[in-house]
Structure formats: C-alpha cells, structure tokens
Amino acid sequence: MQKPSKLELSLLIMRLATAVFLLVWAIDKIVNQGHAQNVFKTFYFTTPPPEILTALGAAQTVIVLAFAAGFARLWTYGAVLLMHLVSTLSTYGRLMNPWGPGAQLLFWAAIPTLASMLALFLLREQDRLLSIDAARGKP
C-alpha cells in the first residue's frame, strides 16, 4: 500500500471536518426542532412542521454520511456545497453588515467553510483516501 500524499490527507481532513460540521446542523433538525424552526423562521421566512424537519434532517444526514465516505462524489460533494451555499446566502444581511444590530461575526465563518467545500468539490477526484468511490475505481 502506497503512503497517502499530503494532498490526499489534507482533503480527507477537510472532508471529515466538513461532514461533522454539517451533521450537527442536520441532526439539529431532528433532535432540536424548536431551534431549527427558529432558524428557518429567521433566515428562510417559513416555519416547517416537525415532520418536514425530520425528513429534511434525515435526508441531509444520509447525504452528509455518503459525502463523508467519499461515495458518489460528484453528487454528494455538490449537494453539500449547494446546501452550505444556500445557508450562507440566507445570512446575506448579516454578512453585509457584520457590526450592525443583532450581528454576530461568527456568520463570517461560513465564508471560509464555503471556500473549503468548493475546493473539495473541485478536487474530488484527488480525494481518494478512505473514499468508497476511489476504492471502487470511480473518478
């Protein structure tokens, strides 16, 4: 077995850290629905019922776990990128005025996270370490 390259190791670390980051939010929709409803009310102008939040959380959990495993990389890496892009865009007002009323500088953490997800998507074929797709010989 060949020693993994620094690039492969770096991409694995980014993939797993991103998966943990996203799993917290996916599971939140299932176990802390009041919080999830407040997030939706504040940033998406809707308050989904618990059944919808459970379904969304379950679907996101499956996608994130597949992403963490390096499975169906084109689709799962694209899906997590899209999920986080939508989430980041929904906080547009907080990003444009980080010192305004009710602002929290922590919203800016979404920007480098989004950049790392874009890098993972662009480098998905090089992300081979502990990847189901790579083990199956898939690009």
BASEBA-76812 format. One record per residue (C-alpha): residue number from 1; x, z, y. Coordinates in steps of 0.5 Angstrom, whole numbers, plus 500, padded with zeros to 3 digits. Each point is the difference from the previous one (the first is absolute). Example, Ala and Ser with C-alpha at 12.3 -4.5 7.8 and 13.67 -1.06 7.14 Angstrom:
BEGIN
     n     u     w     v
     1   525   516   491
     2   502   498   507
END
This chain:
BEGIN
     n     u     w     v
     1   500   500   500
     2   503   498   507
     3   500   505   505
     4   495   499   506
     5   502   497   506
     6   500   504   507
     7   494   496   502
     8   496   501   493
     9   501   507   501
    10   498   500   507
    11   494   496   499
    12   498   505   494
    13   500   506   505
    14   496   496   505
    15   495   498   495
    16   499   507   497
    17   500   504   507
    18   495   495   503
    19   496   501   494
    20   500   507   501
    21   498   500   507
    22   494   495   498
    23   498   504   494
    24   499   506   505
    25   495   496   504
    26   497   497   494
    27   499   507   497
    28   497   503   506
    29   494   495   500
    30   498   503   493
    31   502   508   501
    32   499   501   507
    33   494   495   502
    34   499   504   507
    35   507   499   502
    36   499   492   498
    37   493   500   503
    38   503   502   507
    39   506   495   499
    40   495   495   499
    41   495   502   506
    42   506   501   505
    43   504   493   498
    44   495   496   497
    45   494   501   503
    46   496   502   494
    47   499   506   495
    48   500   497   493
    49   496   505   495
    50   503   503   495
    51   499   495   494
    52   503   495   504
    53   506   504   502
    54   501   502   493
    55   500   493   498
    56   505   498   505
    57   505   505   499
    58   499   498   492
    59   502   493   502
    60   505   502   504
    61   503   505   495
    62   500   494   495
    63   504   495   505
    64   505   505   502
    65   502   502   493
    66   500   493   498
    67   505   499   506
    68   504   506   498
    69   501   497   493
    70   502   493   503
    71   494   497   497
    72   497   493   503
    73   505   501   505
    74   497   494   505
    75   493   503   500
    76   502   508   500
    77   505   499   505
    78   496   496   504
    79   494   505   499
    80   504   506   502
    81   503   496   506
    82   493   498   502
    83   497   507   499
    84   505   503   505
    85   500   494   505
    86   492   502   501
    87   501   507   500
    88   506   499   505
    89   496   495   505
    90   494   505   499
    91   504   505   504
    92   502   495   506
    93   498   504   505
    94   504   506   498
    95   506   495   499
    96   499   497   507
    97   499   507   504
    98   505   505   496
    99   499   505   505
   100   493   499   502
   101   494   505   499
   102   500   502   493
   103   506   496   498
   104   505   502   494
   105   507   497   500
   106   499   500   492
   107   496   494   501
   108   506   496   501
   109   503   502   493
   110   495   494   498
   111   505   495   503
   112   506   501   496
   113   496   501   494
   114   496   494   501
   115   507   496   501
   116   503   503   493
   117   493   498   497
   118   502   493   503
   119   507   500   498
   120   497   502   493
   121   495   494   500
   122   506   495   502
   123   505   503   495
   124   495   501   494
   125   504   495   495
   126   506   504   501
   127   496   507   499
   128   502   500   493
   129   502   507   498
   130   494   503   496
   131   496   494   501
   132   495   498   495
   133   500   493   503
   134   507   500   499
   135   500   503   493
   136   496   494   498
   137   504   495   504
   138   495   498   505
   139   502   499   507
END
